[in-house]
Amino acid sequence: MMIEYVSDTEYADCPLSLVWQGRRYEIAEIFARWHGPGEKGFRVKTENGFAFELTYQEFSDDWHVQPI
């Protein structure tokens, strides 16, 4: 799985695209975000209307993707 992102003031704070099951999806909208102990989370909508929850685990430097 791959997540492309840009970093502004913090590392991995704006996801741009993701790869899910071998297919690349461009992110059109981030409609929710949160930051907890050791993680960052995003709920995103892709250009073709799919929604995903992305969670970045800071300690392991690992992304998790879940369709919603």
N, C-alpha and C positions, 0 to 999 in steps of 0.2 A: 504494500500500500504506500502511496506517496501523497504528500500534501505539499503544495507550493504556497508560500506565504511571503509577506513582507514584514519587516520589523521596523517599527517606528521608534518609540521610546522604550519599548520592551521587546524581548526576543519572542518571535512567533505570535505577534499580536493581530495579524490580519491575513487570514487564509484567502488565497486567490483561486485555487483549484484543488481537486482531489482525484485520486484514481480509486475506483471501487469495482471489484470483480473484473479487472482488466480494462475498464473503460474510464476515460478521462472526462471529468465534469468541471466546467467553469462555474465559479461561484458568482451569482448575480446579486445576492443580498445576504448580509449577516443580520438576522432578526432577533437574536438574543446572544448575550455573552456573559460569562461569569469567571471569577478567579477565586479559587479556593486554595487551601494549603497544598502546595506542590502540584497544582494543576490549573490549566486554563480550559475553558469550554466555550463552544460556539454552536449555535443552531443556525444552519445556513440553508438557503434555497439556491438551487442551480439554475442555469439559464433555461433548461428544459423543464423546470418545475418540480424536480425532485427535492426532498428535504432530508438533511443529514444532521446528526449531532457529532461534532468533532471534539475530542478531548485530548489535550496535550499533557502528558505526564512529565513534569519538569525534571524530576530526579533520574528517571530512566531515559529521558530524551526520546520519548516514544509517543506516537499518535494512535488514537483509536477512532474508528469511524463506525457509526451506526445509522442505518436509514431510519427515518421516523415518518 
